[in-house]
Structure formats: C-alpha cells, structure tokens
C-alpha cells in the first residue's frame, strides 16, 4: 500500500522505456521474416501434409520436452527521499543559456529517483521521449526561480558529484507544484532561490536573539545593583542615591523596550510604549548628568555636599525629562512612533 506522500508526486514514463527489449527484438525479427516470405494466394487451399505414424510419437514427445522461454518483465523503481536534499550540496552546473540561475540555491523538494529494470538490465542513456515529473514544493514562501536538476555522479566540476540542468527543464509551475521534463532516468529534484527577504529575516532573527539575551543579562545586573545599593544603609549618601536612581532608570527603560518594542499594531498601546521609552531613556541620561554634576560640585565646593537633601537632583533626574515628554505632542503622529514606517 502506498504511503500518503506518494500521491503528491506524479511521474509519466514514455512507452519506449516500458516495452521489454526482448519482445521488441522478437517483433522486429517476425516482421522481417514475414516480409521476406512470399504471401500465398487467399483462395488457395492448404496443401495436405502427411506424417508417418512412427514420427507422430517423436513429434509429440519433442513438443512436450521443449520449454517456452520466460516472458521478459519490466520493473519501475521509484524512491522518494524527503531529507536527502538537505544533505546533498546545493551546487549545480549548467551549460544552457537563458536559464534564470538562483544566487542562493536551496533544495525545495524531496529527492526522487526513477529507475527502469528491463530485460535483466537497467535502462540508461538518452531517452527517445522525455519523462515528466511533478514535485510538491516543501516551502512556498520566499522561494523563486525554480530549477529542475538531476544528480550527476561523474561530473568533472565537483568531487563527488553535483546537480546539473543539462537534461531537465521546467515546463509548468504554480504556487505549490513544479513540473519537470527530463531526457534521462536518474535522481531528480527542484532547486530554488531563497530570496533576499528570507536572508534578511534570518539575520534579524539572530540579531533579535542577541538583543534579548543581552537585555536580560543587563536587566539582571541592574536589578542586583539597585537591591545591593538599597540594602547597604551604612553607605547612605547622595552618591549612593544617584547611582541607585541611575540604575533604576536604565532598568525601567530596558524593561519597557523588552515588553513593548513589538507592540506596533494598536495605535494607543504603541503611543503609550513610545512615551514611556522617551521618558525613561531621557531620565537615564539626566541621572548621568546629575552624577557628573555631583562629582564636579564635590571637587569645587568647600562644604560637604555628599549628605543632605536631593530635591535639586530629583528635579533634574526625573522632573526635566517629564516636562520634555509632556511638551512633545504625540497626538500628531498618524502612525506608530516606534514602527519602521513612522
């Protein structure tokens, strides 16, 4: 019983590849013998043939002992490899002009092997009539430039073999299937070009993985910094408070970025995320400015400013960014402020 994958592929073999060679030779010899012998008149009566009684028994015994030759058989072998295409190198060679060559070739179909066993040998060489193979594509998105190829084991261009397009061509394609026409039996597949968009998406996925991993590590370090600085009450000073607020602003900005950077579909949610990102990132830079200002005052002023009220510093670190964020009018944005189309 055939498996479910077998019904996704169609192969049409020419009749010349299925007729046994012994039967073809027999028909040719019979036809040649018939043409050489003169034809008897239609109305002529058959000549009587007399057989001696002594020869009748010998003829009957000889007819019983002579065995008829076994009828020649033809076997069609079809093998489908779903994962072999990924193991074979996607290198190909073509000597045909006018073929759209893929720049980033990938095997986008199962590898199919077709063989015909006829008269105790396998059919090889160039066929009188081409075979037709219809493949179901493995991927339909971001695939272009289909190329019907056949595996060549004895190519001088690559050690171990490579794909070739010399004897195959595309005769029909749609969004899910490709039909190939080939002049030889062997191993076939469909190479296609992976588009630049797919390559870019692959690079973006790797970049997103690196970004999220780095953000998680950074947020963990910042959270530990805030907790340690808050628990060390013996080091209570303005310098410790400035460091703690700077780490908190950086932690909140990275948290909002991690949770809301992909919230670009809803306009209201996207605007809220953009406002929070604007505010916390500006607060981070403001607290860095406060830290530099505090170090400058410690070096220039006579009194000890490392202890006392920090209302001035809080106004710069949290108040000034809030005023700037409120002044900036996000309502004029017709698209998501953090999307690529903004």
C-alpha positions as CSV (number, residue, x, y, z in Angstrom):
1,X,0.0,0.0,0.0
2,X,1.4,3.4,-0.9
3,X,2.1,6.0,1.7
4,X,0.3,9.4,1.8
5,X,3.4,11.2,0.4
6,X,3.4,9.1,-2.8
7,X,0.2,10.7,-4.0
8,X,1.9,14.2,-4.0
9,X,4.2,13.2,-6.9
10,X,3.4,12.2,-10.5
11,X,5.8,10.5,-13.0
12,X,4.9,9.9,-16.6
13,X,7.3,7.5,-18.4
14,X,7.5,7.1,-22.2
15,X,6.2,3.8,-23.6
16,X,9.5,3.1,-25.2
17,X,11.1,2.7,-21.7
18,X,8.5,0.2,-20.6
19,X,8.4,-2.2,-23.6
20,X,10.7,-5.1,-22.9
21,X,13.7,-5.2,-25.3
22,X,13.5,-8.9,-25.9
23,X,9.9,-8.5,-27.1
24,X,10.9,-5.6,-29.3
25,X,13.6,-7.8,-30.9
26,X,11.2,-10.7,-31.4
27,X,8.6,-8.5,-33.1
28,X,11.2,-7.0,-35.4
29,X,12.5,-10.4,-36.5
30,X,9.0,-11.7,-37.0
31,X,8.2,-8.7,-39.2
32,X,11.4,-9.1,-41.2
33,X,10.7,-12.8,-41.8
34,X,7.1,-12.1,-42.9
35,X,8.3,-9.6,-45.4
36,X,10.8,-12.0,-47.0
37,X,8.4,-14.9,-47.4
38,X,6.0,-14.7,-50.4
39,X,2.4,-14.5,-49.5
40,X,0.2,-17.4,-50.5
41,X,-3.0,-16.8,-52.5
42,X,-6.0,-16.1,-50.5
43,X,-8.2,-18.7,-52.2
44,X,-5.5,-21.5,-52.4
45,X,-6.3,-24.5,-50.4
46,X,-3.7,-25.6,-47.9
47,X,-1.5,-28.4,-49.1
48,X,-2.1,-31.7,-47.3
49,X,0.7,-32.8,-45.1
50,X,1.3,-36.5,-44.4
51,X,3.1,-37.5,-41.3
52,X,4.1,-41.1,-40.8
53,X,2.8,-42.8,-37.7
54,X,6.3,-43.6,-36.5
55,X,7.2,-39.8,-36.5
56,X,4.0,-38.7,-34.7
57,X,5.1,-40.1,-31.3
58,X,8.5,-38.5,-31.7
59,X,7.0,-35.1,-32.5
60,X,4.6,-35.3,-29.6
61,X,7.5,-36.2,-27.2
62,X,9.7,-33.4,-28.6
63,X,6.9,-30.8,-28.2
64,X,6.5,-31.8,-24.5
65,X,10.2,-31.6,-23.7
66,X,10.8,-28.2,-25.4
67,X,10.0,-25.4,-22.8
68,X,9.0,-21.9,-23.8
69,X,11.3,-19.0,-22.8
70,X,10.2,-17.0,-19.8
71,X,8.4,-13.8,-20.7
72,X,10.5,-10.7,-20.2
73,X,9.5,-8.4,-17.4
74,X,9.8,-4.6,-16.8
75,X,10.1,-3.2,-13.2
76,X,9.8,0.5,-12.5
77,X,11.5,1.7,-9.3
78,X,10.6,5.0,-7.7
79,X,12.3,6.1,-4.5
80,X,11.4,9.3,-2.6
81,X,13.9,10.9,-0.1
82,X,12.4,13.7,1.9
83,X,15.5,14.7,3.8
84,X,18.3,13.8,1.4
85,X,18.2,17.2,-0.3
86,X,19.5,18.9,2.8
87,X,22.5,16.5,2.9
88,X,23.5,17.0,-0.7
89,X,25.4,20.2,-1.5
90,X,23.2,22.7,-3.4
91,X,25.8,23.2,-6.1
92,X,24.8,22.9,-9.7
93,X,26.3,23.2,-13.2
94,X,24.6,24.4,-16.3
95,X,25.7,24.8,-19.9
96,X,22.3,26.1,-21.1
97,X,21.9,29.8,-21.8
98,X,18.8,31.7,-20.9
99,X,18.3,29.9,-17.5
100,X,17.5,32.1,-14.5
101,X,20.1,30.9,-12.1
102,X,19.4,31.2,-8.3
103,X,22.0,33.1,-6.3
104,X,21.2,31.3,-3.0
105,X,20.1,27.8,-4.1
106,X,18.2,25.6,-1.7
107,X,16.6,22.2,-2.4
108,X,12.9,22.8,-2.2
109,X,11.5,19.4,-3.0
110,X,12.1,15.8,-2.0
111,X,14.7,14.0,-4.0
112,X,13.1,11.4,-6.3
113,X,15.0,8.5,-8.0
114,X,13.5,6.8,-11.1
115,X,14.9,3.6,-12.5
116,X,13.5,1.0,-15.0
117,X,14.7,-2.6,-14.9
118,X,14.2,-4.1,-18.4
119,X,15.5,-7.4,-19.8
120,X,17.8,-8.1,-16.8
121,X,19.5,-4.7,-17.1
122,X,18.7,-1.1,-16.1
123,X,17.6,1.4,-18.8
124,X,20.2,4.1,-19.2
125,X,21.3,6.7,-21.7
126,X,19.3,9.3,-23.6
127,X,15.6,8.5,-23.9
128,X,13.7,8.9,-27.2
129,X,10.8,10.6,-25.3
130,X,11.3,12.7,-22.1
131,X,9.8,11.7,-18.8
132,X,7.6,14.1,-16.8
133,X,7.9,14.6,-13.0
134,X,5.7,16.7,-10.9
135,X,7.1,17.8,-7.5
136,X,5.3,19.3,-4.5
137,X,7.3,22.1,-3.0
138,X,8.4,22.0,0.6
139,X,8.3,25.7,1.1
140,X,6.1,28.2,-0.8
141,X,7.0,31.5,0.8
142,X,10.2,33.4,-0.2
143,X,11.1,30.9,-2.9
144,X,11.7,31.9,-6.6
145,X,13.5,30.8,-9.8
146,X,12.7,27.0,-9.8
147,X,15.3,24.9,-11.5
148,X,14.8,21.2,-12.4
149,X,18.0,19.4,-11.7
150,X,19.4,15.9,-12.0
151,X,22.3,14.5,-9.9
152,X,25.4,13.8,-11.9
153,X,27.8,11.4,-10.1
154,X,30.7,11.6,-12.6
155,X,30.9,15.4,-13.2
156,X,34.4,16.8,-13.6
157,X,33.4,20.1,-12.0
158,X,32.8,18.8,-8.4
159,X,34.3,15.9,-6.5
160,X,31.6,13.5,-5.5
161,X,29.0,14.9,-8.0
162,X,26.7,17.9,-8.3
163,X,23.3,18.8,-9.7
164,X,23.1,19.5,-13.4
165,X,20.3,21.2,-15.5
166,X,21.6,20.0,-18.9
167,X,18.9,17.3,-19.5
168,X,16.0,18.8,-17.4
169,X,13.7,21.8,-17.8
170,X,10.7,23.4,-16.1
171,X,7.5,23.0,-18.2
172,X,4.9,24.2,-15.6
173,X,4.8,25.7,-12.1
174,X,2.3,27.2,-9.7
175,X,2.4,28.2,-6.1
176,X,2.8,24.7,-4.7
177,X,4.0,22.4,-7.5
178,X,6.7,22.3,-10.2
179,X,6.6,20.0,-13.3
180,X,9.9,18.9,-14.8
181,X,10.7,17.3,-18.2
182,X,14.0,15.3,-18.3
183,X,15.7,13.3,-21.0
184,X,17.3,10.7,-18.8
185,X,16.4,8.4,-15.8
186,X,18.2,9.1,-12.5
187,X,17.8,11.2,-9.4
188,X,15.9,14.5,-9.6
189,X,14.9,17.5,-7.5
190,X,14.0,21.2,-7.7
191,X,16.4,23.9,-6.7
192,X,15.0,27.3,-5.9
193,X,16.4,30.7,-4.8
194,X,16.0,31.8,-1.3
195,X,15.1,35.5,-1.6
196,X,17.0,38.4,0.0
197,X,14.0,38.9,2.2
198,X,14.4,35.5,3.7
199,X,18.2,36.1,4.2
200,X,17.3,39.4,5.9
201,X,14.7,37.7,8.1
202,X,17.3,35.1,9.2
203,X,19.8,37.9,10.1
204,X,17.1,39.7,12.0
205,X,16.2,36.6,14.0
206,X,19.8,36.2,15.0
207,X,20.0,39.9,15.9
208,X,16.8,39.7,18.0
209,X,18.1,36.7,19.9
210,X,21.4,38.5,20.7
211,X,19.4,41.7,21.7
212,X,17.0,39.9,24.0
213,X,19.7,37.8,25.6
214,X,21.9,40.9,26.3
215,X,18.9,42.9,27.6
216,X,18.0,40.1,30.1
217,X,21.6,39.9,31.4
218,X,21.8,43.7,31.7
219,X,18.4,43.9,33.5
220,X,19.5,41.2,35.9
221,X,22.7,43.1,36.7
222,X,20.9,46.4,37.1
223,X,18.3,44.9,39.4
224,X,21.0,43.4,41.6
225,X,22.8,46.8,41.7
226,X,19.6,48.6,42.9
227,X,19.0,45.9,45.6
228,X,22.5,46.0,46.8
229,X,22.7,49.8,47.0
230,X,19.3,49.9,48.8
231,X,20.3,47.3,51.4
232,X,23.7,48.9,52.3
233,X,22.3,51.5,54.7
234,X,25.8,52.1,56.1
235,X,26.8,53.7,52.8
236,X,23.9,56.1,52.8
237,X,24.9,59.2,50.9
238,X,23.9,61.3,47.9
239,X,26.4,59.4,45.7
240,X,24.8,56.1,46.6
241,X,21.3,57.5,45.9
242,X,22.4,58.9,42.5
243,X,23.9,55.5,41.5
244,X,20.7,53.8,42.6
245,X,18.4,56.1,40.6
246,X,20.6,55.8,37.5
247,X,20.5,52.0,37.6
248,X,16.7,52.2,38.2
249,X,16.1,54.4,35.2
250,X,18.2,52.2,33.0
251,X,16.4,49.1,34.3
252,X,12.9,50.6,33.6
253,X,13.9,51.8,30.1
254,X,15.2,48.3,29.1
255,X,12.1,46.7,30.6
256,X,9.7,48.9,28.6
257,X,11.8,48.2,25.5
258,X,11.7,44.5,26.0
259,X,8.0,44.3,26.7
260,X,6.7,46.9,24.2
261,X,9.0,47.1,21.2
262,X,6.8,44.7,19.2
263,X,3.5,46.4,20.2
264,X,3.1,48.2,16.9
265,X,-0.4,47.0,15.8
266,X,-2.6,49.0,18.2
267,X,-2.1,52.8,17.9
268,X,-2.9,53.6,21.5
269,X,-0.7,50.9,23.0
270,X,2.1,51.8,20.7
271,X,1.9,55.5,21.7
272,X,2.0,54.6,25.4
273,X,5.1,52.5,24.9
274,X,6.7,55.3,22.9
275,X,6.0,57.9,25.7
276,X,7.4,55.6,28.4
277,X,10.6,54.8,26.3
278,X,11.1,58.5,25.7
279,X,10.7,59.3,29.3
280,X,12.9,56.6,30.9
281,X,15.7,56.9,28.3
282,X,15.8,60.7,28.9
283,X,15.8,60.0,32.7
284,X,18.8,57.7,32.3
285,X,20.8,60.5,30.5
286,X,19.5,63.0,33.0
287,X,20.8,61.0,36.0
288,X,24.1,60.5,34.2
289,X,24.3,64.3,34.0
290,X,23.4,64.5,37.7
291,X,26.2,62.2,38.6
292,X,28.7,64.2,36.7
293,X,27.4,67.4,38.2
294,X,27.6,66.0,41.7
295,X,31.2,64.9,41.2
296,X,32.0,68.4,39.9
297,X,30.4,70.1,43.0
298,X,32.3,67.7,45.3
299,X,35.6,68.9,43.8
300,X,34.8,72.6,43.7
301,X,32.7,73.5,46.7
302,X,34.1,73.8,50.2
303,X,31.2,72.2,52.1
304,X,30.4,68.6,52.1
305,X,27.5,68.1,49.7
306,X,27.5,64.3,49.8
307,X,24.9,64.4,52.6
308,X,21.7,66.4,52.7
309,X,18.6,66.9,50.6
310,X,18.5,65.8,47.0
311,X,15.4,67.7,45.8
312,X,17.6,69.6,43.2
313,X,18.9,66.3,41.8
314,X,15.5,64.6,41.7
315,X,14.1,67.6,39.8
316,X,16.8,67.2,37.2
317,X,16.8,63.4,37.0
318,X,13.0,62.8,37.0
319,X,11.3,66.2,36.6
320,X,13.1,67.6,33.5
321,X,12.5,64.5,31.3
322,X,8.8,64.5,32.4
323,X,8.4,68.1,31.2
324,X,10.1,67.5,27.9
325,X,8.0,64.3,27.3
326,X,4.8,66.2,28.1
327,X,5.7,69.1,25.7
328,X,6.4,66.7,22.9
329,X,3.0,66.2,21.2
330,X,2.5,62.5,20.3
331,X,-1.1,63.1,19.1
332,X,0.2,64.4,15.8
333,X,1.6,61.0,15.0
334,X,-0.6,59.3,12.3
335,X,1.3,56.0,12.6
336,X,3.0,54.1,15.3
337,X,6.0,56.1,16.6
338,X,8.2,53.0,17.2
339,X,7.4,51.3,13.9
340,X,9.7,51.3,10.9
341,X,7.1,53.3,8.9
342,X,6.9,56.2,11.3
